[in-house]
């Protein structure tokens, strides 16, 4: 039975501790502040990132890992005894990460490498990577793992509420005047993953109503059924995440264990500090 290593990138919203627990290697998304480079989870987390942003008064840029970074991860997996590698990347619609992971195959001579564009991001991508790691440990072959995680990808959902439009204004995605007016009106946009991209779904006034709307959207999908997996994703807002968990448990059927994790720097640059959301996998 071949040994299969699972690799993903840091947009999967999996903490280093959780990745290590499941034997998943993560290739970091790069964050650039001028000449200075930070690697997600290695040099910077969400809290540190927004400290840097607020200090600089501007947003950094992000970039996909290079093919060389993926090649290093592949070689390390084979050096550790893997016969095959499955690499699951963030959606190719928002990042060049998939293309880099694919190009890296040409830089490695040993073993078999399968690269999957999850067409997901954040914990929706993370659920797929975690499932792949579980199935690999159970001894499934690569083709079976790919089939299973692809089907799981059709059952993942994500909704989140932004806390502010300040950072979208800094990015130029909304005008400063429009953002200022929205903040005066206490507007909280709702995020969702649509066709492999993080989109603004609708706008709601006040945090309380935004959280209630996120719960309502999740409830419509769950239809009273408990999800197989659930996670709360936040950006530098652990206390808010705890409060949101209480709301979810009050309003929705929830599994006993709900993962709480960071959105991670490669994505949180675009959402801003304070975002709280929920990702879940519906029953198969």
C-alpha positions, 0 to 999 in steps of 0.5 A: 500500500503506497504512502500518500502525503497531503499538501495544501496551502495556507489559504486553507485556514488550517492552523499549524497545530491542526495541520501537524496533527493530521500530517498535512504540510502547508505551503505559505501564501506570501505577504509583501509590505514593500521590500519585506516578505512575510509568509503566512503562519510562518512569519505572520498571523492575522493579528500581527498582520493587522497590526502592521496594516494599521501601523503602515496605513496601507494594505500589503500585496499578496502572492502565490507560493512559487513553484520552487516552494511547492517543489520543496514541499514535494521533495520533503514529503518524498524524503519522509517516505511518501510514495505519492503526494496529493496537493490541494490548492486554493481556487485557481480563480482567485490565485496563481497557487494552483498553477505554481503547484502544477508547475512544481511537478516538473521540478521533482523527479521522484514519486507521483504528484496529483494536484487538485484545484479545490475551487474553494478557499478558507475552511471550505478548502481546509475541510477537503484537505483534512478529509484527504488526510483522513482517507490517506491514513485509512489506506485509500488510493489516490483516485479514491481520495480525489473522488471523495474530496471532490464530492465533499467539495460540493457539500461545503458552504461558507458565510461570514459578516464583515466588521468594517469596510475600512480595509475594502476602502484601503484596497480601492474596492469601494470608495472612501466616501462610500465606505465612510457612509457605510460605516456611519450607517453601520453596514455589515456586508455578508460574504459567501464563497460563490463559484470559487471566489469570495463574494459580497452577497448582501449588506445588512445593518448592525452586527447583530443583524448580520450575524442573524442573517449568517445564521439564517443563510446557514439554516436554509441550507441545513434544513434542520440537519446537523452538519458533518463538520462545522468551523468558525472562521475569524480575523483577529477576533477570537472573543467575537468568535466565541460569542458567535459560537454560542449563537450558532449552538442556540440557533442551529443543530451543531456537532459537539466539536466546532473548530475555531480558526483564523481566516489567514493572512492571504485572505484576511487582507481582503476581508479586514479585521473583525470578520466572523463566519461559519463554514460547514459540510452538509451530510452526504 
